[in-house]
């Protein structure tokens, strides 16, 4: 659970499941309040949680919509999501491609993704963003967050220091470090950003229209970005 939602004191999988899923309910409640603030009359048929993990947000979305879908690239995450969400109006889809071909177009009234696209290399993130617009119903809302890049100035004390030291290492030592991380099963969370104007271009080329863009620090102060709200 810590690899899904990092939080101080929760490393080593020290999340209490009830607290973990309650954080999803709180987050989705804030999202629905944000939607209401836009004055949008949003249908409540189907919602999509992109990068659902074990269903932290999918379960919460199911309390606001007739049905909530979660999609993820990890078979183990999808398996756990189905186990945690028995009896809930949730549907989980394993997707191992760089698009969303298992999902029908124009199907979801709300598409939501948070702290997911930041871990996807930009060439794939662009494709996914276009696909998220494709599966959005006319008049629906797509809400997602993405950093613009690493902030200028000193990095954070922990992750920033490790990243800086690694850059100074010769290539053979950097490769050995990556092998060690995989062998020890350390969580590897590569970070990526995308300029705001590039995100707008991808969304518009896919047939979407930006409704709102607000500053966002979900990825932490070292990776400032924006939350984007899109319709079609």
MOPEHU-V251813 format. One record per residue. N is the residue number from 1. RES is the residue in one small letter. PSI is psi in whole degrees, -180 to 180 (none if undefined). D_LAST is the distance of its C-alpha to the last C-alpha in Angstrom with 1 decimal. Layout:
N;RES;PSI;D_LAST / N;RES;PSI;D_LAST
//
This chain:
1;x;-32;33.7 / 2;x;-34;34.5 / 3;x;-22;32.8 / 4;x;-45;29.5 / 5;x;95;29.9 / 6;x;140;32.6 / 7;x;142;34.5 / 8;x;132;38.0 / 9;x;0;40.7 / 10;x;4;38.5 / 11;x;161;39.3 / 12;x;24;41.4 / 13;x;45;39.2 / 14;x;23;40.5 / 15;x;135;37.6 / 16;x;126;38.6 / 17;x;-41;36.2 / 18;x;-42;35.9 / 19;x;-39;35.2 / 20;x;-49;32.7 / 21;x;-28;30.6 / 22;x;-33;31.0 / 23;x;-33;29.4 / 24;x;-41;26.3 / 25;x;-42;26.5 / 26;x;-41;26.9 / 27;x;-45;23.9 / 28;x;-36;21.5 / 29;x;-40;23.1 / 30;x;-38;22.4 / 31;x;-45;18.7 / 32;x;-34;18.5 / 33;x;-38;20.6 / 34;x;-44;18.2 / 35;x;-44;15.2 / 36;x;-36;17.8 / 37;x;-21;18.7 / 38;x;-11;15.3 / 39;x;26;16.0 / 40;x;130;13.0 / 41;x;95;14.0 / 42;x;125;12.6 / 43;x;153;13.9 / 44;x;43;16.4 / 45;x;-65;16.6 / 46;x;140;15.9 / 47;x;151;15.3 / 48;x;131;15.6 / 49;x;105;18.0 / 50;x;123;17.8 / 51;x;52;21.4 / 52;x;-19;22.9 / 53;x;-129;26.5 / 54;x;14;28.7 / 55;x;21;26.1 / 56;x;-45;26.7 / 57;x;-28;23.1 / 58;x;-47;22.4 / 59;x;-40;25.4 / 60;x;-40;24.3 / 61;x;-33;20.7 / 62;x;-17;22.6 / 63;x;-10;24.3 / 64;x;-12;21.1 / 65;x;160;19.4 / 66;x;-34;21.1 / 67;x;143;20.7 / 68;x;133;19.9 / 69;x;145;19.7 / 70;x;140;21.0 / 71;x;139;21.0 / 72;x;159;23.6 / 73;x;-7;25.7 / 74;x;118;29.0 / 75;x;-38;31.0 / 76;x;-37;33.1 / 77;x;-45;30.2 / 78;x;-41;28.7 / 79;x;-46;32.2 / 80;x;-38;32.8 / 81;x;-42;29.4 / 82;x;-36;30.5 / 83;x;-43;33.9 / 84;x;-23;32.8 / 85;x;21;30.3 / 86;x;133;32.6 / 87;x;-9;32.3 / 88;x;152;28.8 / 89;x;62;25.8 / 90;x;147;24.5 / 91;x;129;23.9 / 92;x;134;24.4 / 93;x;126;23.6 / 94;x;126;25.5 / 95;x;115;23.6 / 96;x;21;26.0 / 97;x;171;24.0 / 98;x;18;21.9 / 99;x;-169;18.8 / 100;x;45;17.5 / 101;x;-25;18.9 / 102;x;-12;20.3 / 103;x;135;17.0 / 104;x;148;15.4 / 105;x;150;11.9 / 106;x;31;9.4 / 107;x;-22;12.1 / 108;x;132;11.5 / 109;x;-29;10.5 / 110;x;128;11.5 / 111;x;125;11.9 / 112;x;137;14.7 / 113;x;130;16.9 / 114;x;139;19.9 / 115;x;43;22.8 / 116;x;-58;21.8 / 117;x;-24;20.2 / 118;x;-18;23.1 / 119;x;6;25.5 / 120;x;129;23.8 / 121;x;141;25.0 / 122;x;-37;22.6 / 123;x;-31;22.7 / 124;x;-36;21.5 / 125;x;-38;19.1 / 126;x;-43;17.1 / 127;x;-43;16.9 / 128;x;-41;15.9 / 129;x;-43;13.1 / 130;x;-38;11.6 / 131;x;-36;12.4 / 132;x;-34;10.9 / 133;x;-41;7.4 / 134;x;-41;8.9 / 135;x;-4;10.1 / 136;x;135;7.3 / 137;x;151;7.3 / 138;x;127;5.2 / 139;x;-6;5.8 / 140;x;179;6.9 / 141;x;135;7.8 / 142;x;124;9.0 / 143;x;122;12.2 / 144;x;161;14.7 / 145;x;145;17.9 / 146;x;130;19.6 / 147;x;158;22.9 / 148;x;-21;23.4 / 149;x;178;26.9 / 150;x;139;30.3 / 151;x;148;31.6 / 152;x;155;34.6 / 153;x;-173;37.9 / 154;x;139;39.6 / 155;x;174;37.7 / 156;x;161;38.0 / 157;x;-28;41.5 / 158;x;-72;40.9 / 159;x;-40;38.0 / 160;x;-43;38.4 / 161;x;-45;42.1 / 162;x;-43;41.8 / 163;x;-41;39.2 / 164;x;-42;41.5 / 165;x;-42;44.6 / 166;x;-40;42.9 / 167;x;-32;42.0 / 168;x;-13;45.7 / 169;x;148;46.9 / 170;x;156;48.0 / 171;x;-43;45.7 / 172;x;-37;48.0 / 173;x;-35;48.0 / 174;x;-41;44.2 / 175;x;-40;44.0 / 176;x;-38;46.7 / 177;x;-43;44.7 / 178;x;-41;41.6 / 179;x;-42;43.9 / 180;x;-41;45.5 / 181;x;-45;42.2 / 182;x;-40;41.3 / 183;x;-40;44.8 / 184;x;-3;44.8 / 185;x;38;41.3 / 186;x;142;40.1 / 187;x;128;36.4 / 188;x;118;34.9 / 189;x;86;31.6 / 190;x;143;30.8 / 191;x;143;28.5 / 192;x;151;26.1 / 193;x;170;24.1 / 194;x;131;21.7 / 195;x;148;21.6 / 196;x;-42;18.7 / 197;x;-31;18.3 / 198;x;-40;18.1 / 199;x;-45;15.3 / 200;x;-40;13.3 / 201;x;-43;14.2 / 202;x;-46;13.3 / 203;x;-47;9.7 / 204;x;-39;9.4 / 205;x;-27;11.5 / 206;x;-2;9.3 / 207;x;11;6.4 / 208;x;167;4.7 / 209;x;126;5.8 / 210;x;127;8.8 / 211;x;-39;9.7 / 212;x;144;13.0 / 213;x;123;15.4 / 214;x;148;18.8 / 215;x;147;21.9 / 216;x;137;22.6 / 217;x;30;25.9 / 218;x;-30;25.1 / 219;x;1;26.7 / 220;x;162;29.8 / 221;x;-22;31.2 / 222;x;-14;32.0 / 223;x;69;28.3 / 224;x;152;26.3 / 225;x;-149;22.6 / 226;x;155;19.4 / 227;x;129;17.0 / 228;x;138;13.4 / 229;x;125;10.6 / 230;x;145;7.0 / 231;x;174;3.8 / 232;x;none;0.0
//
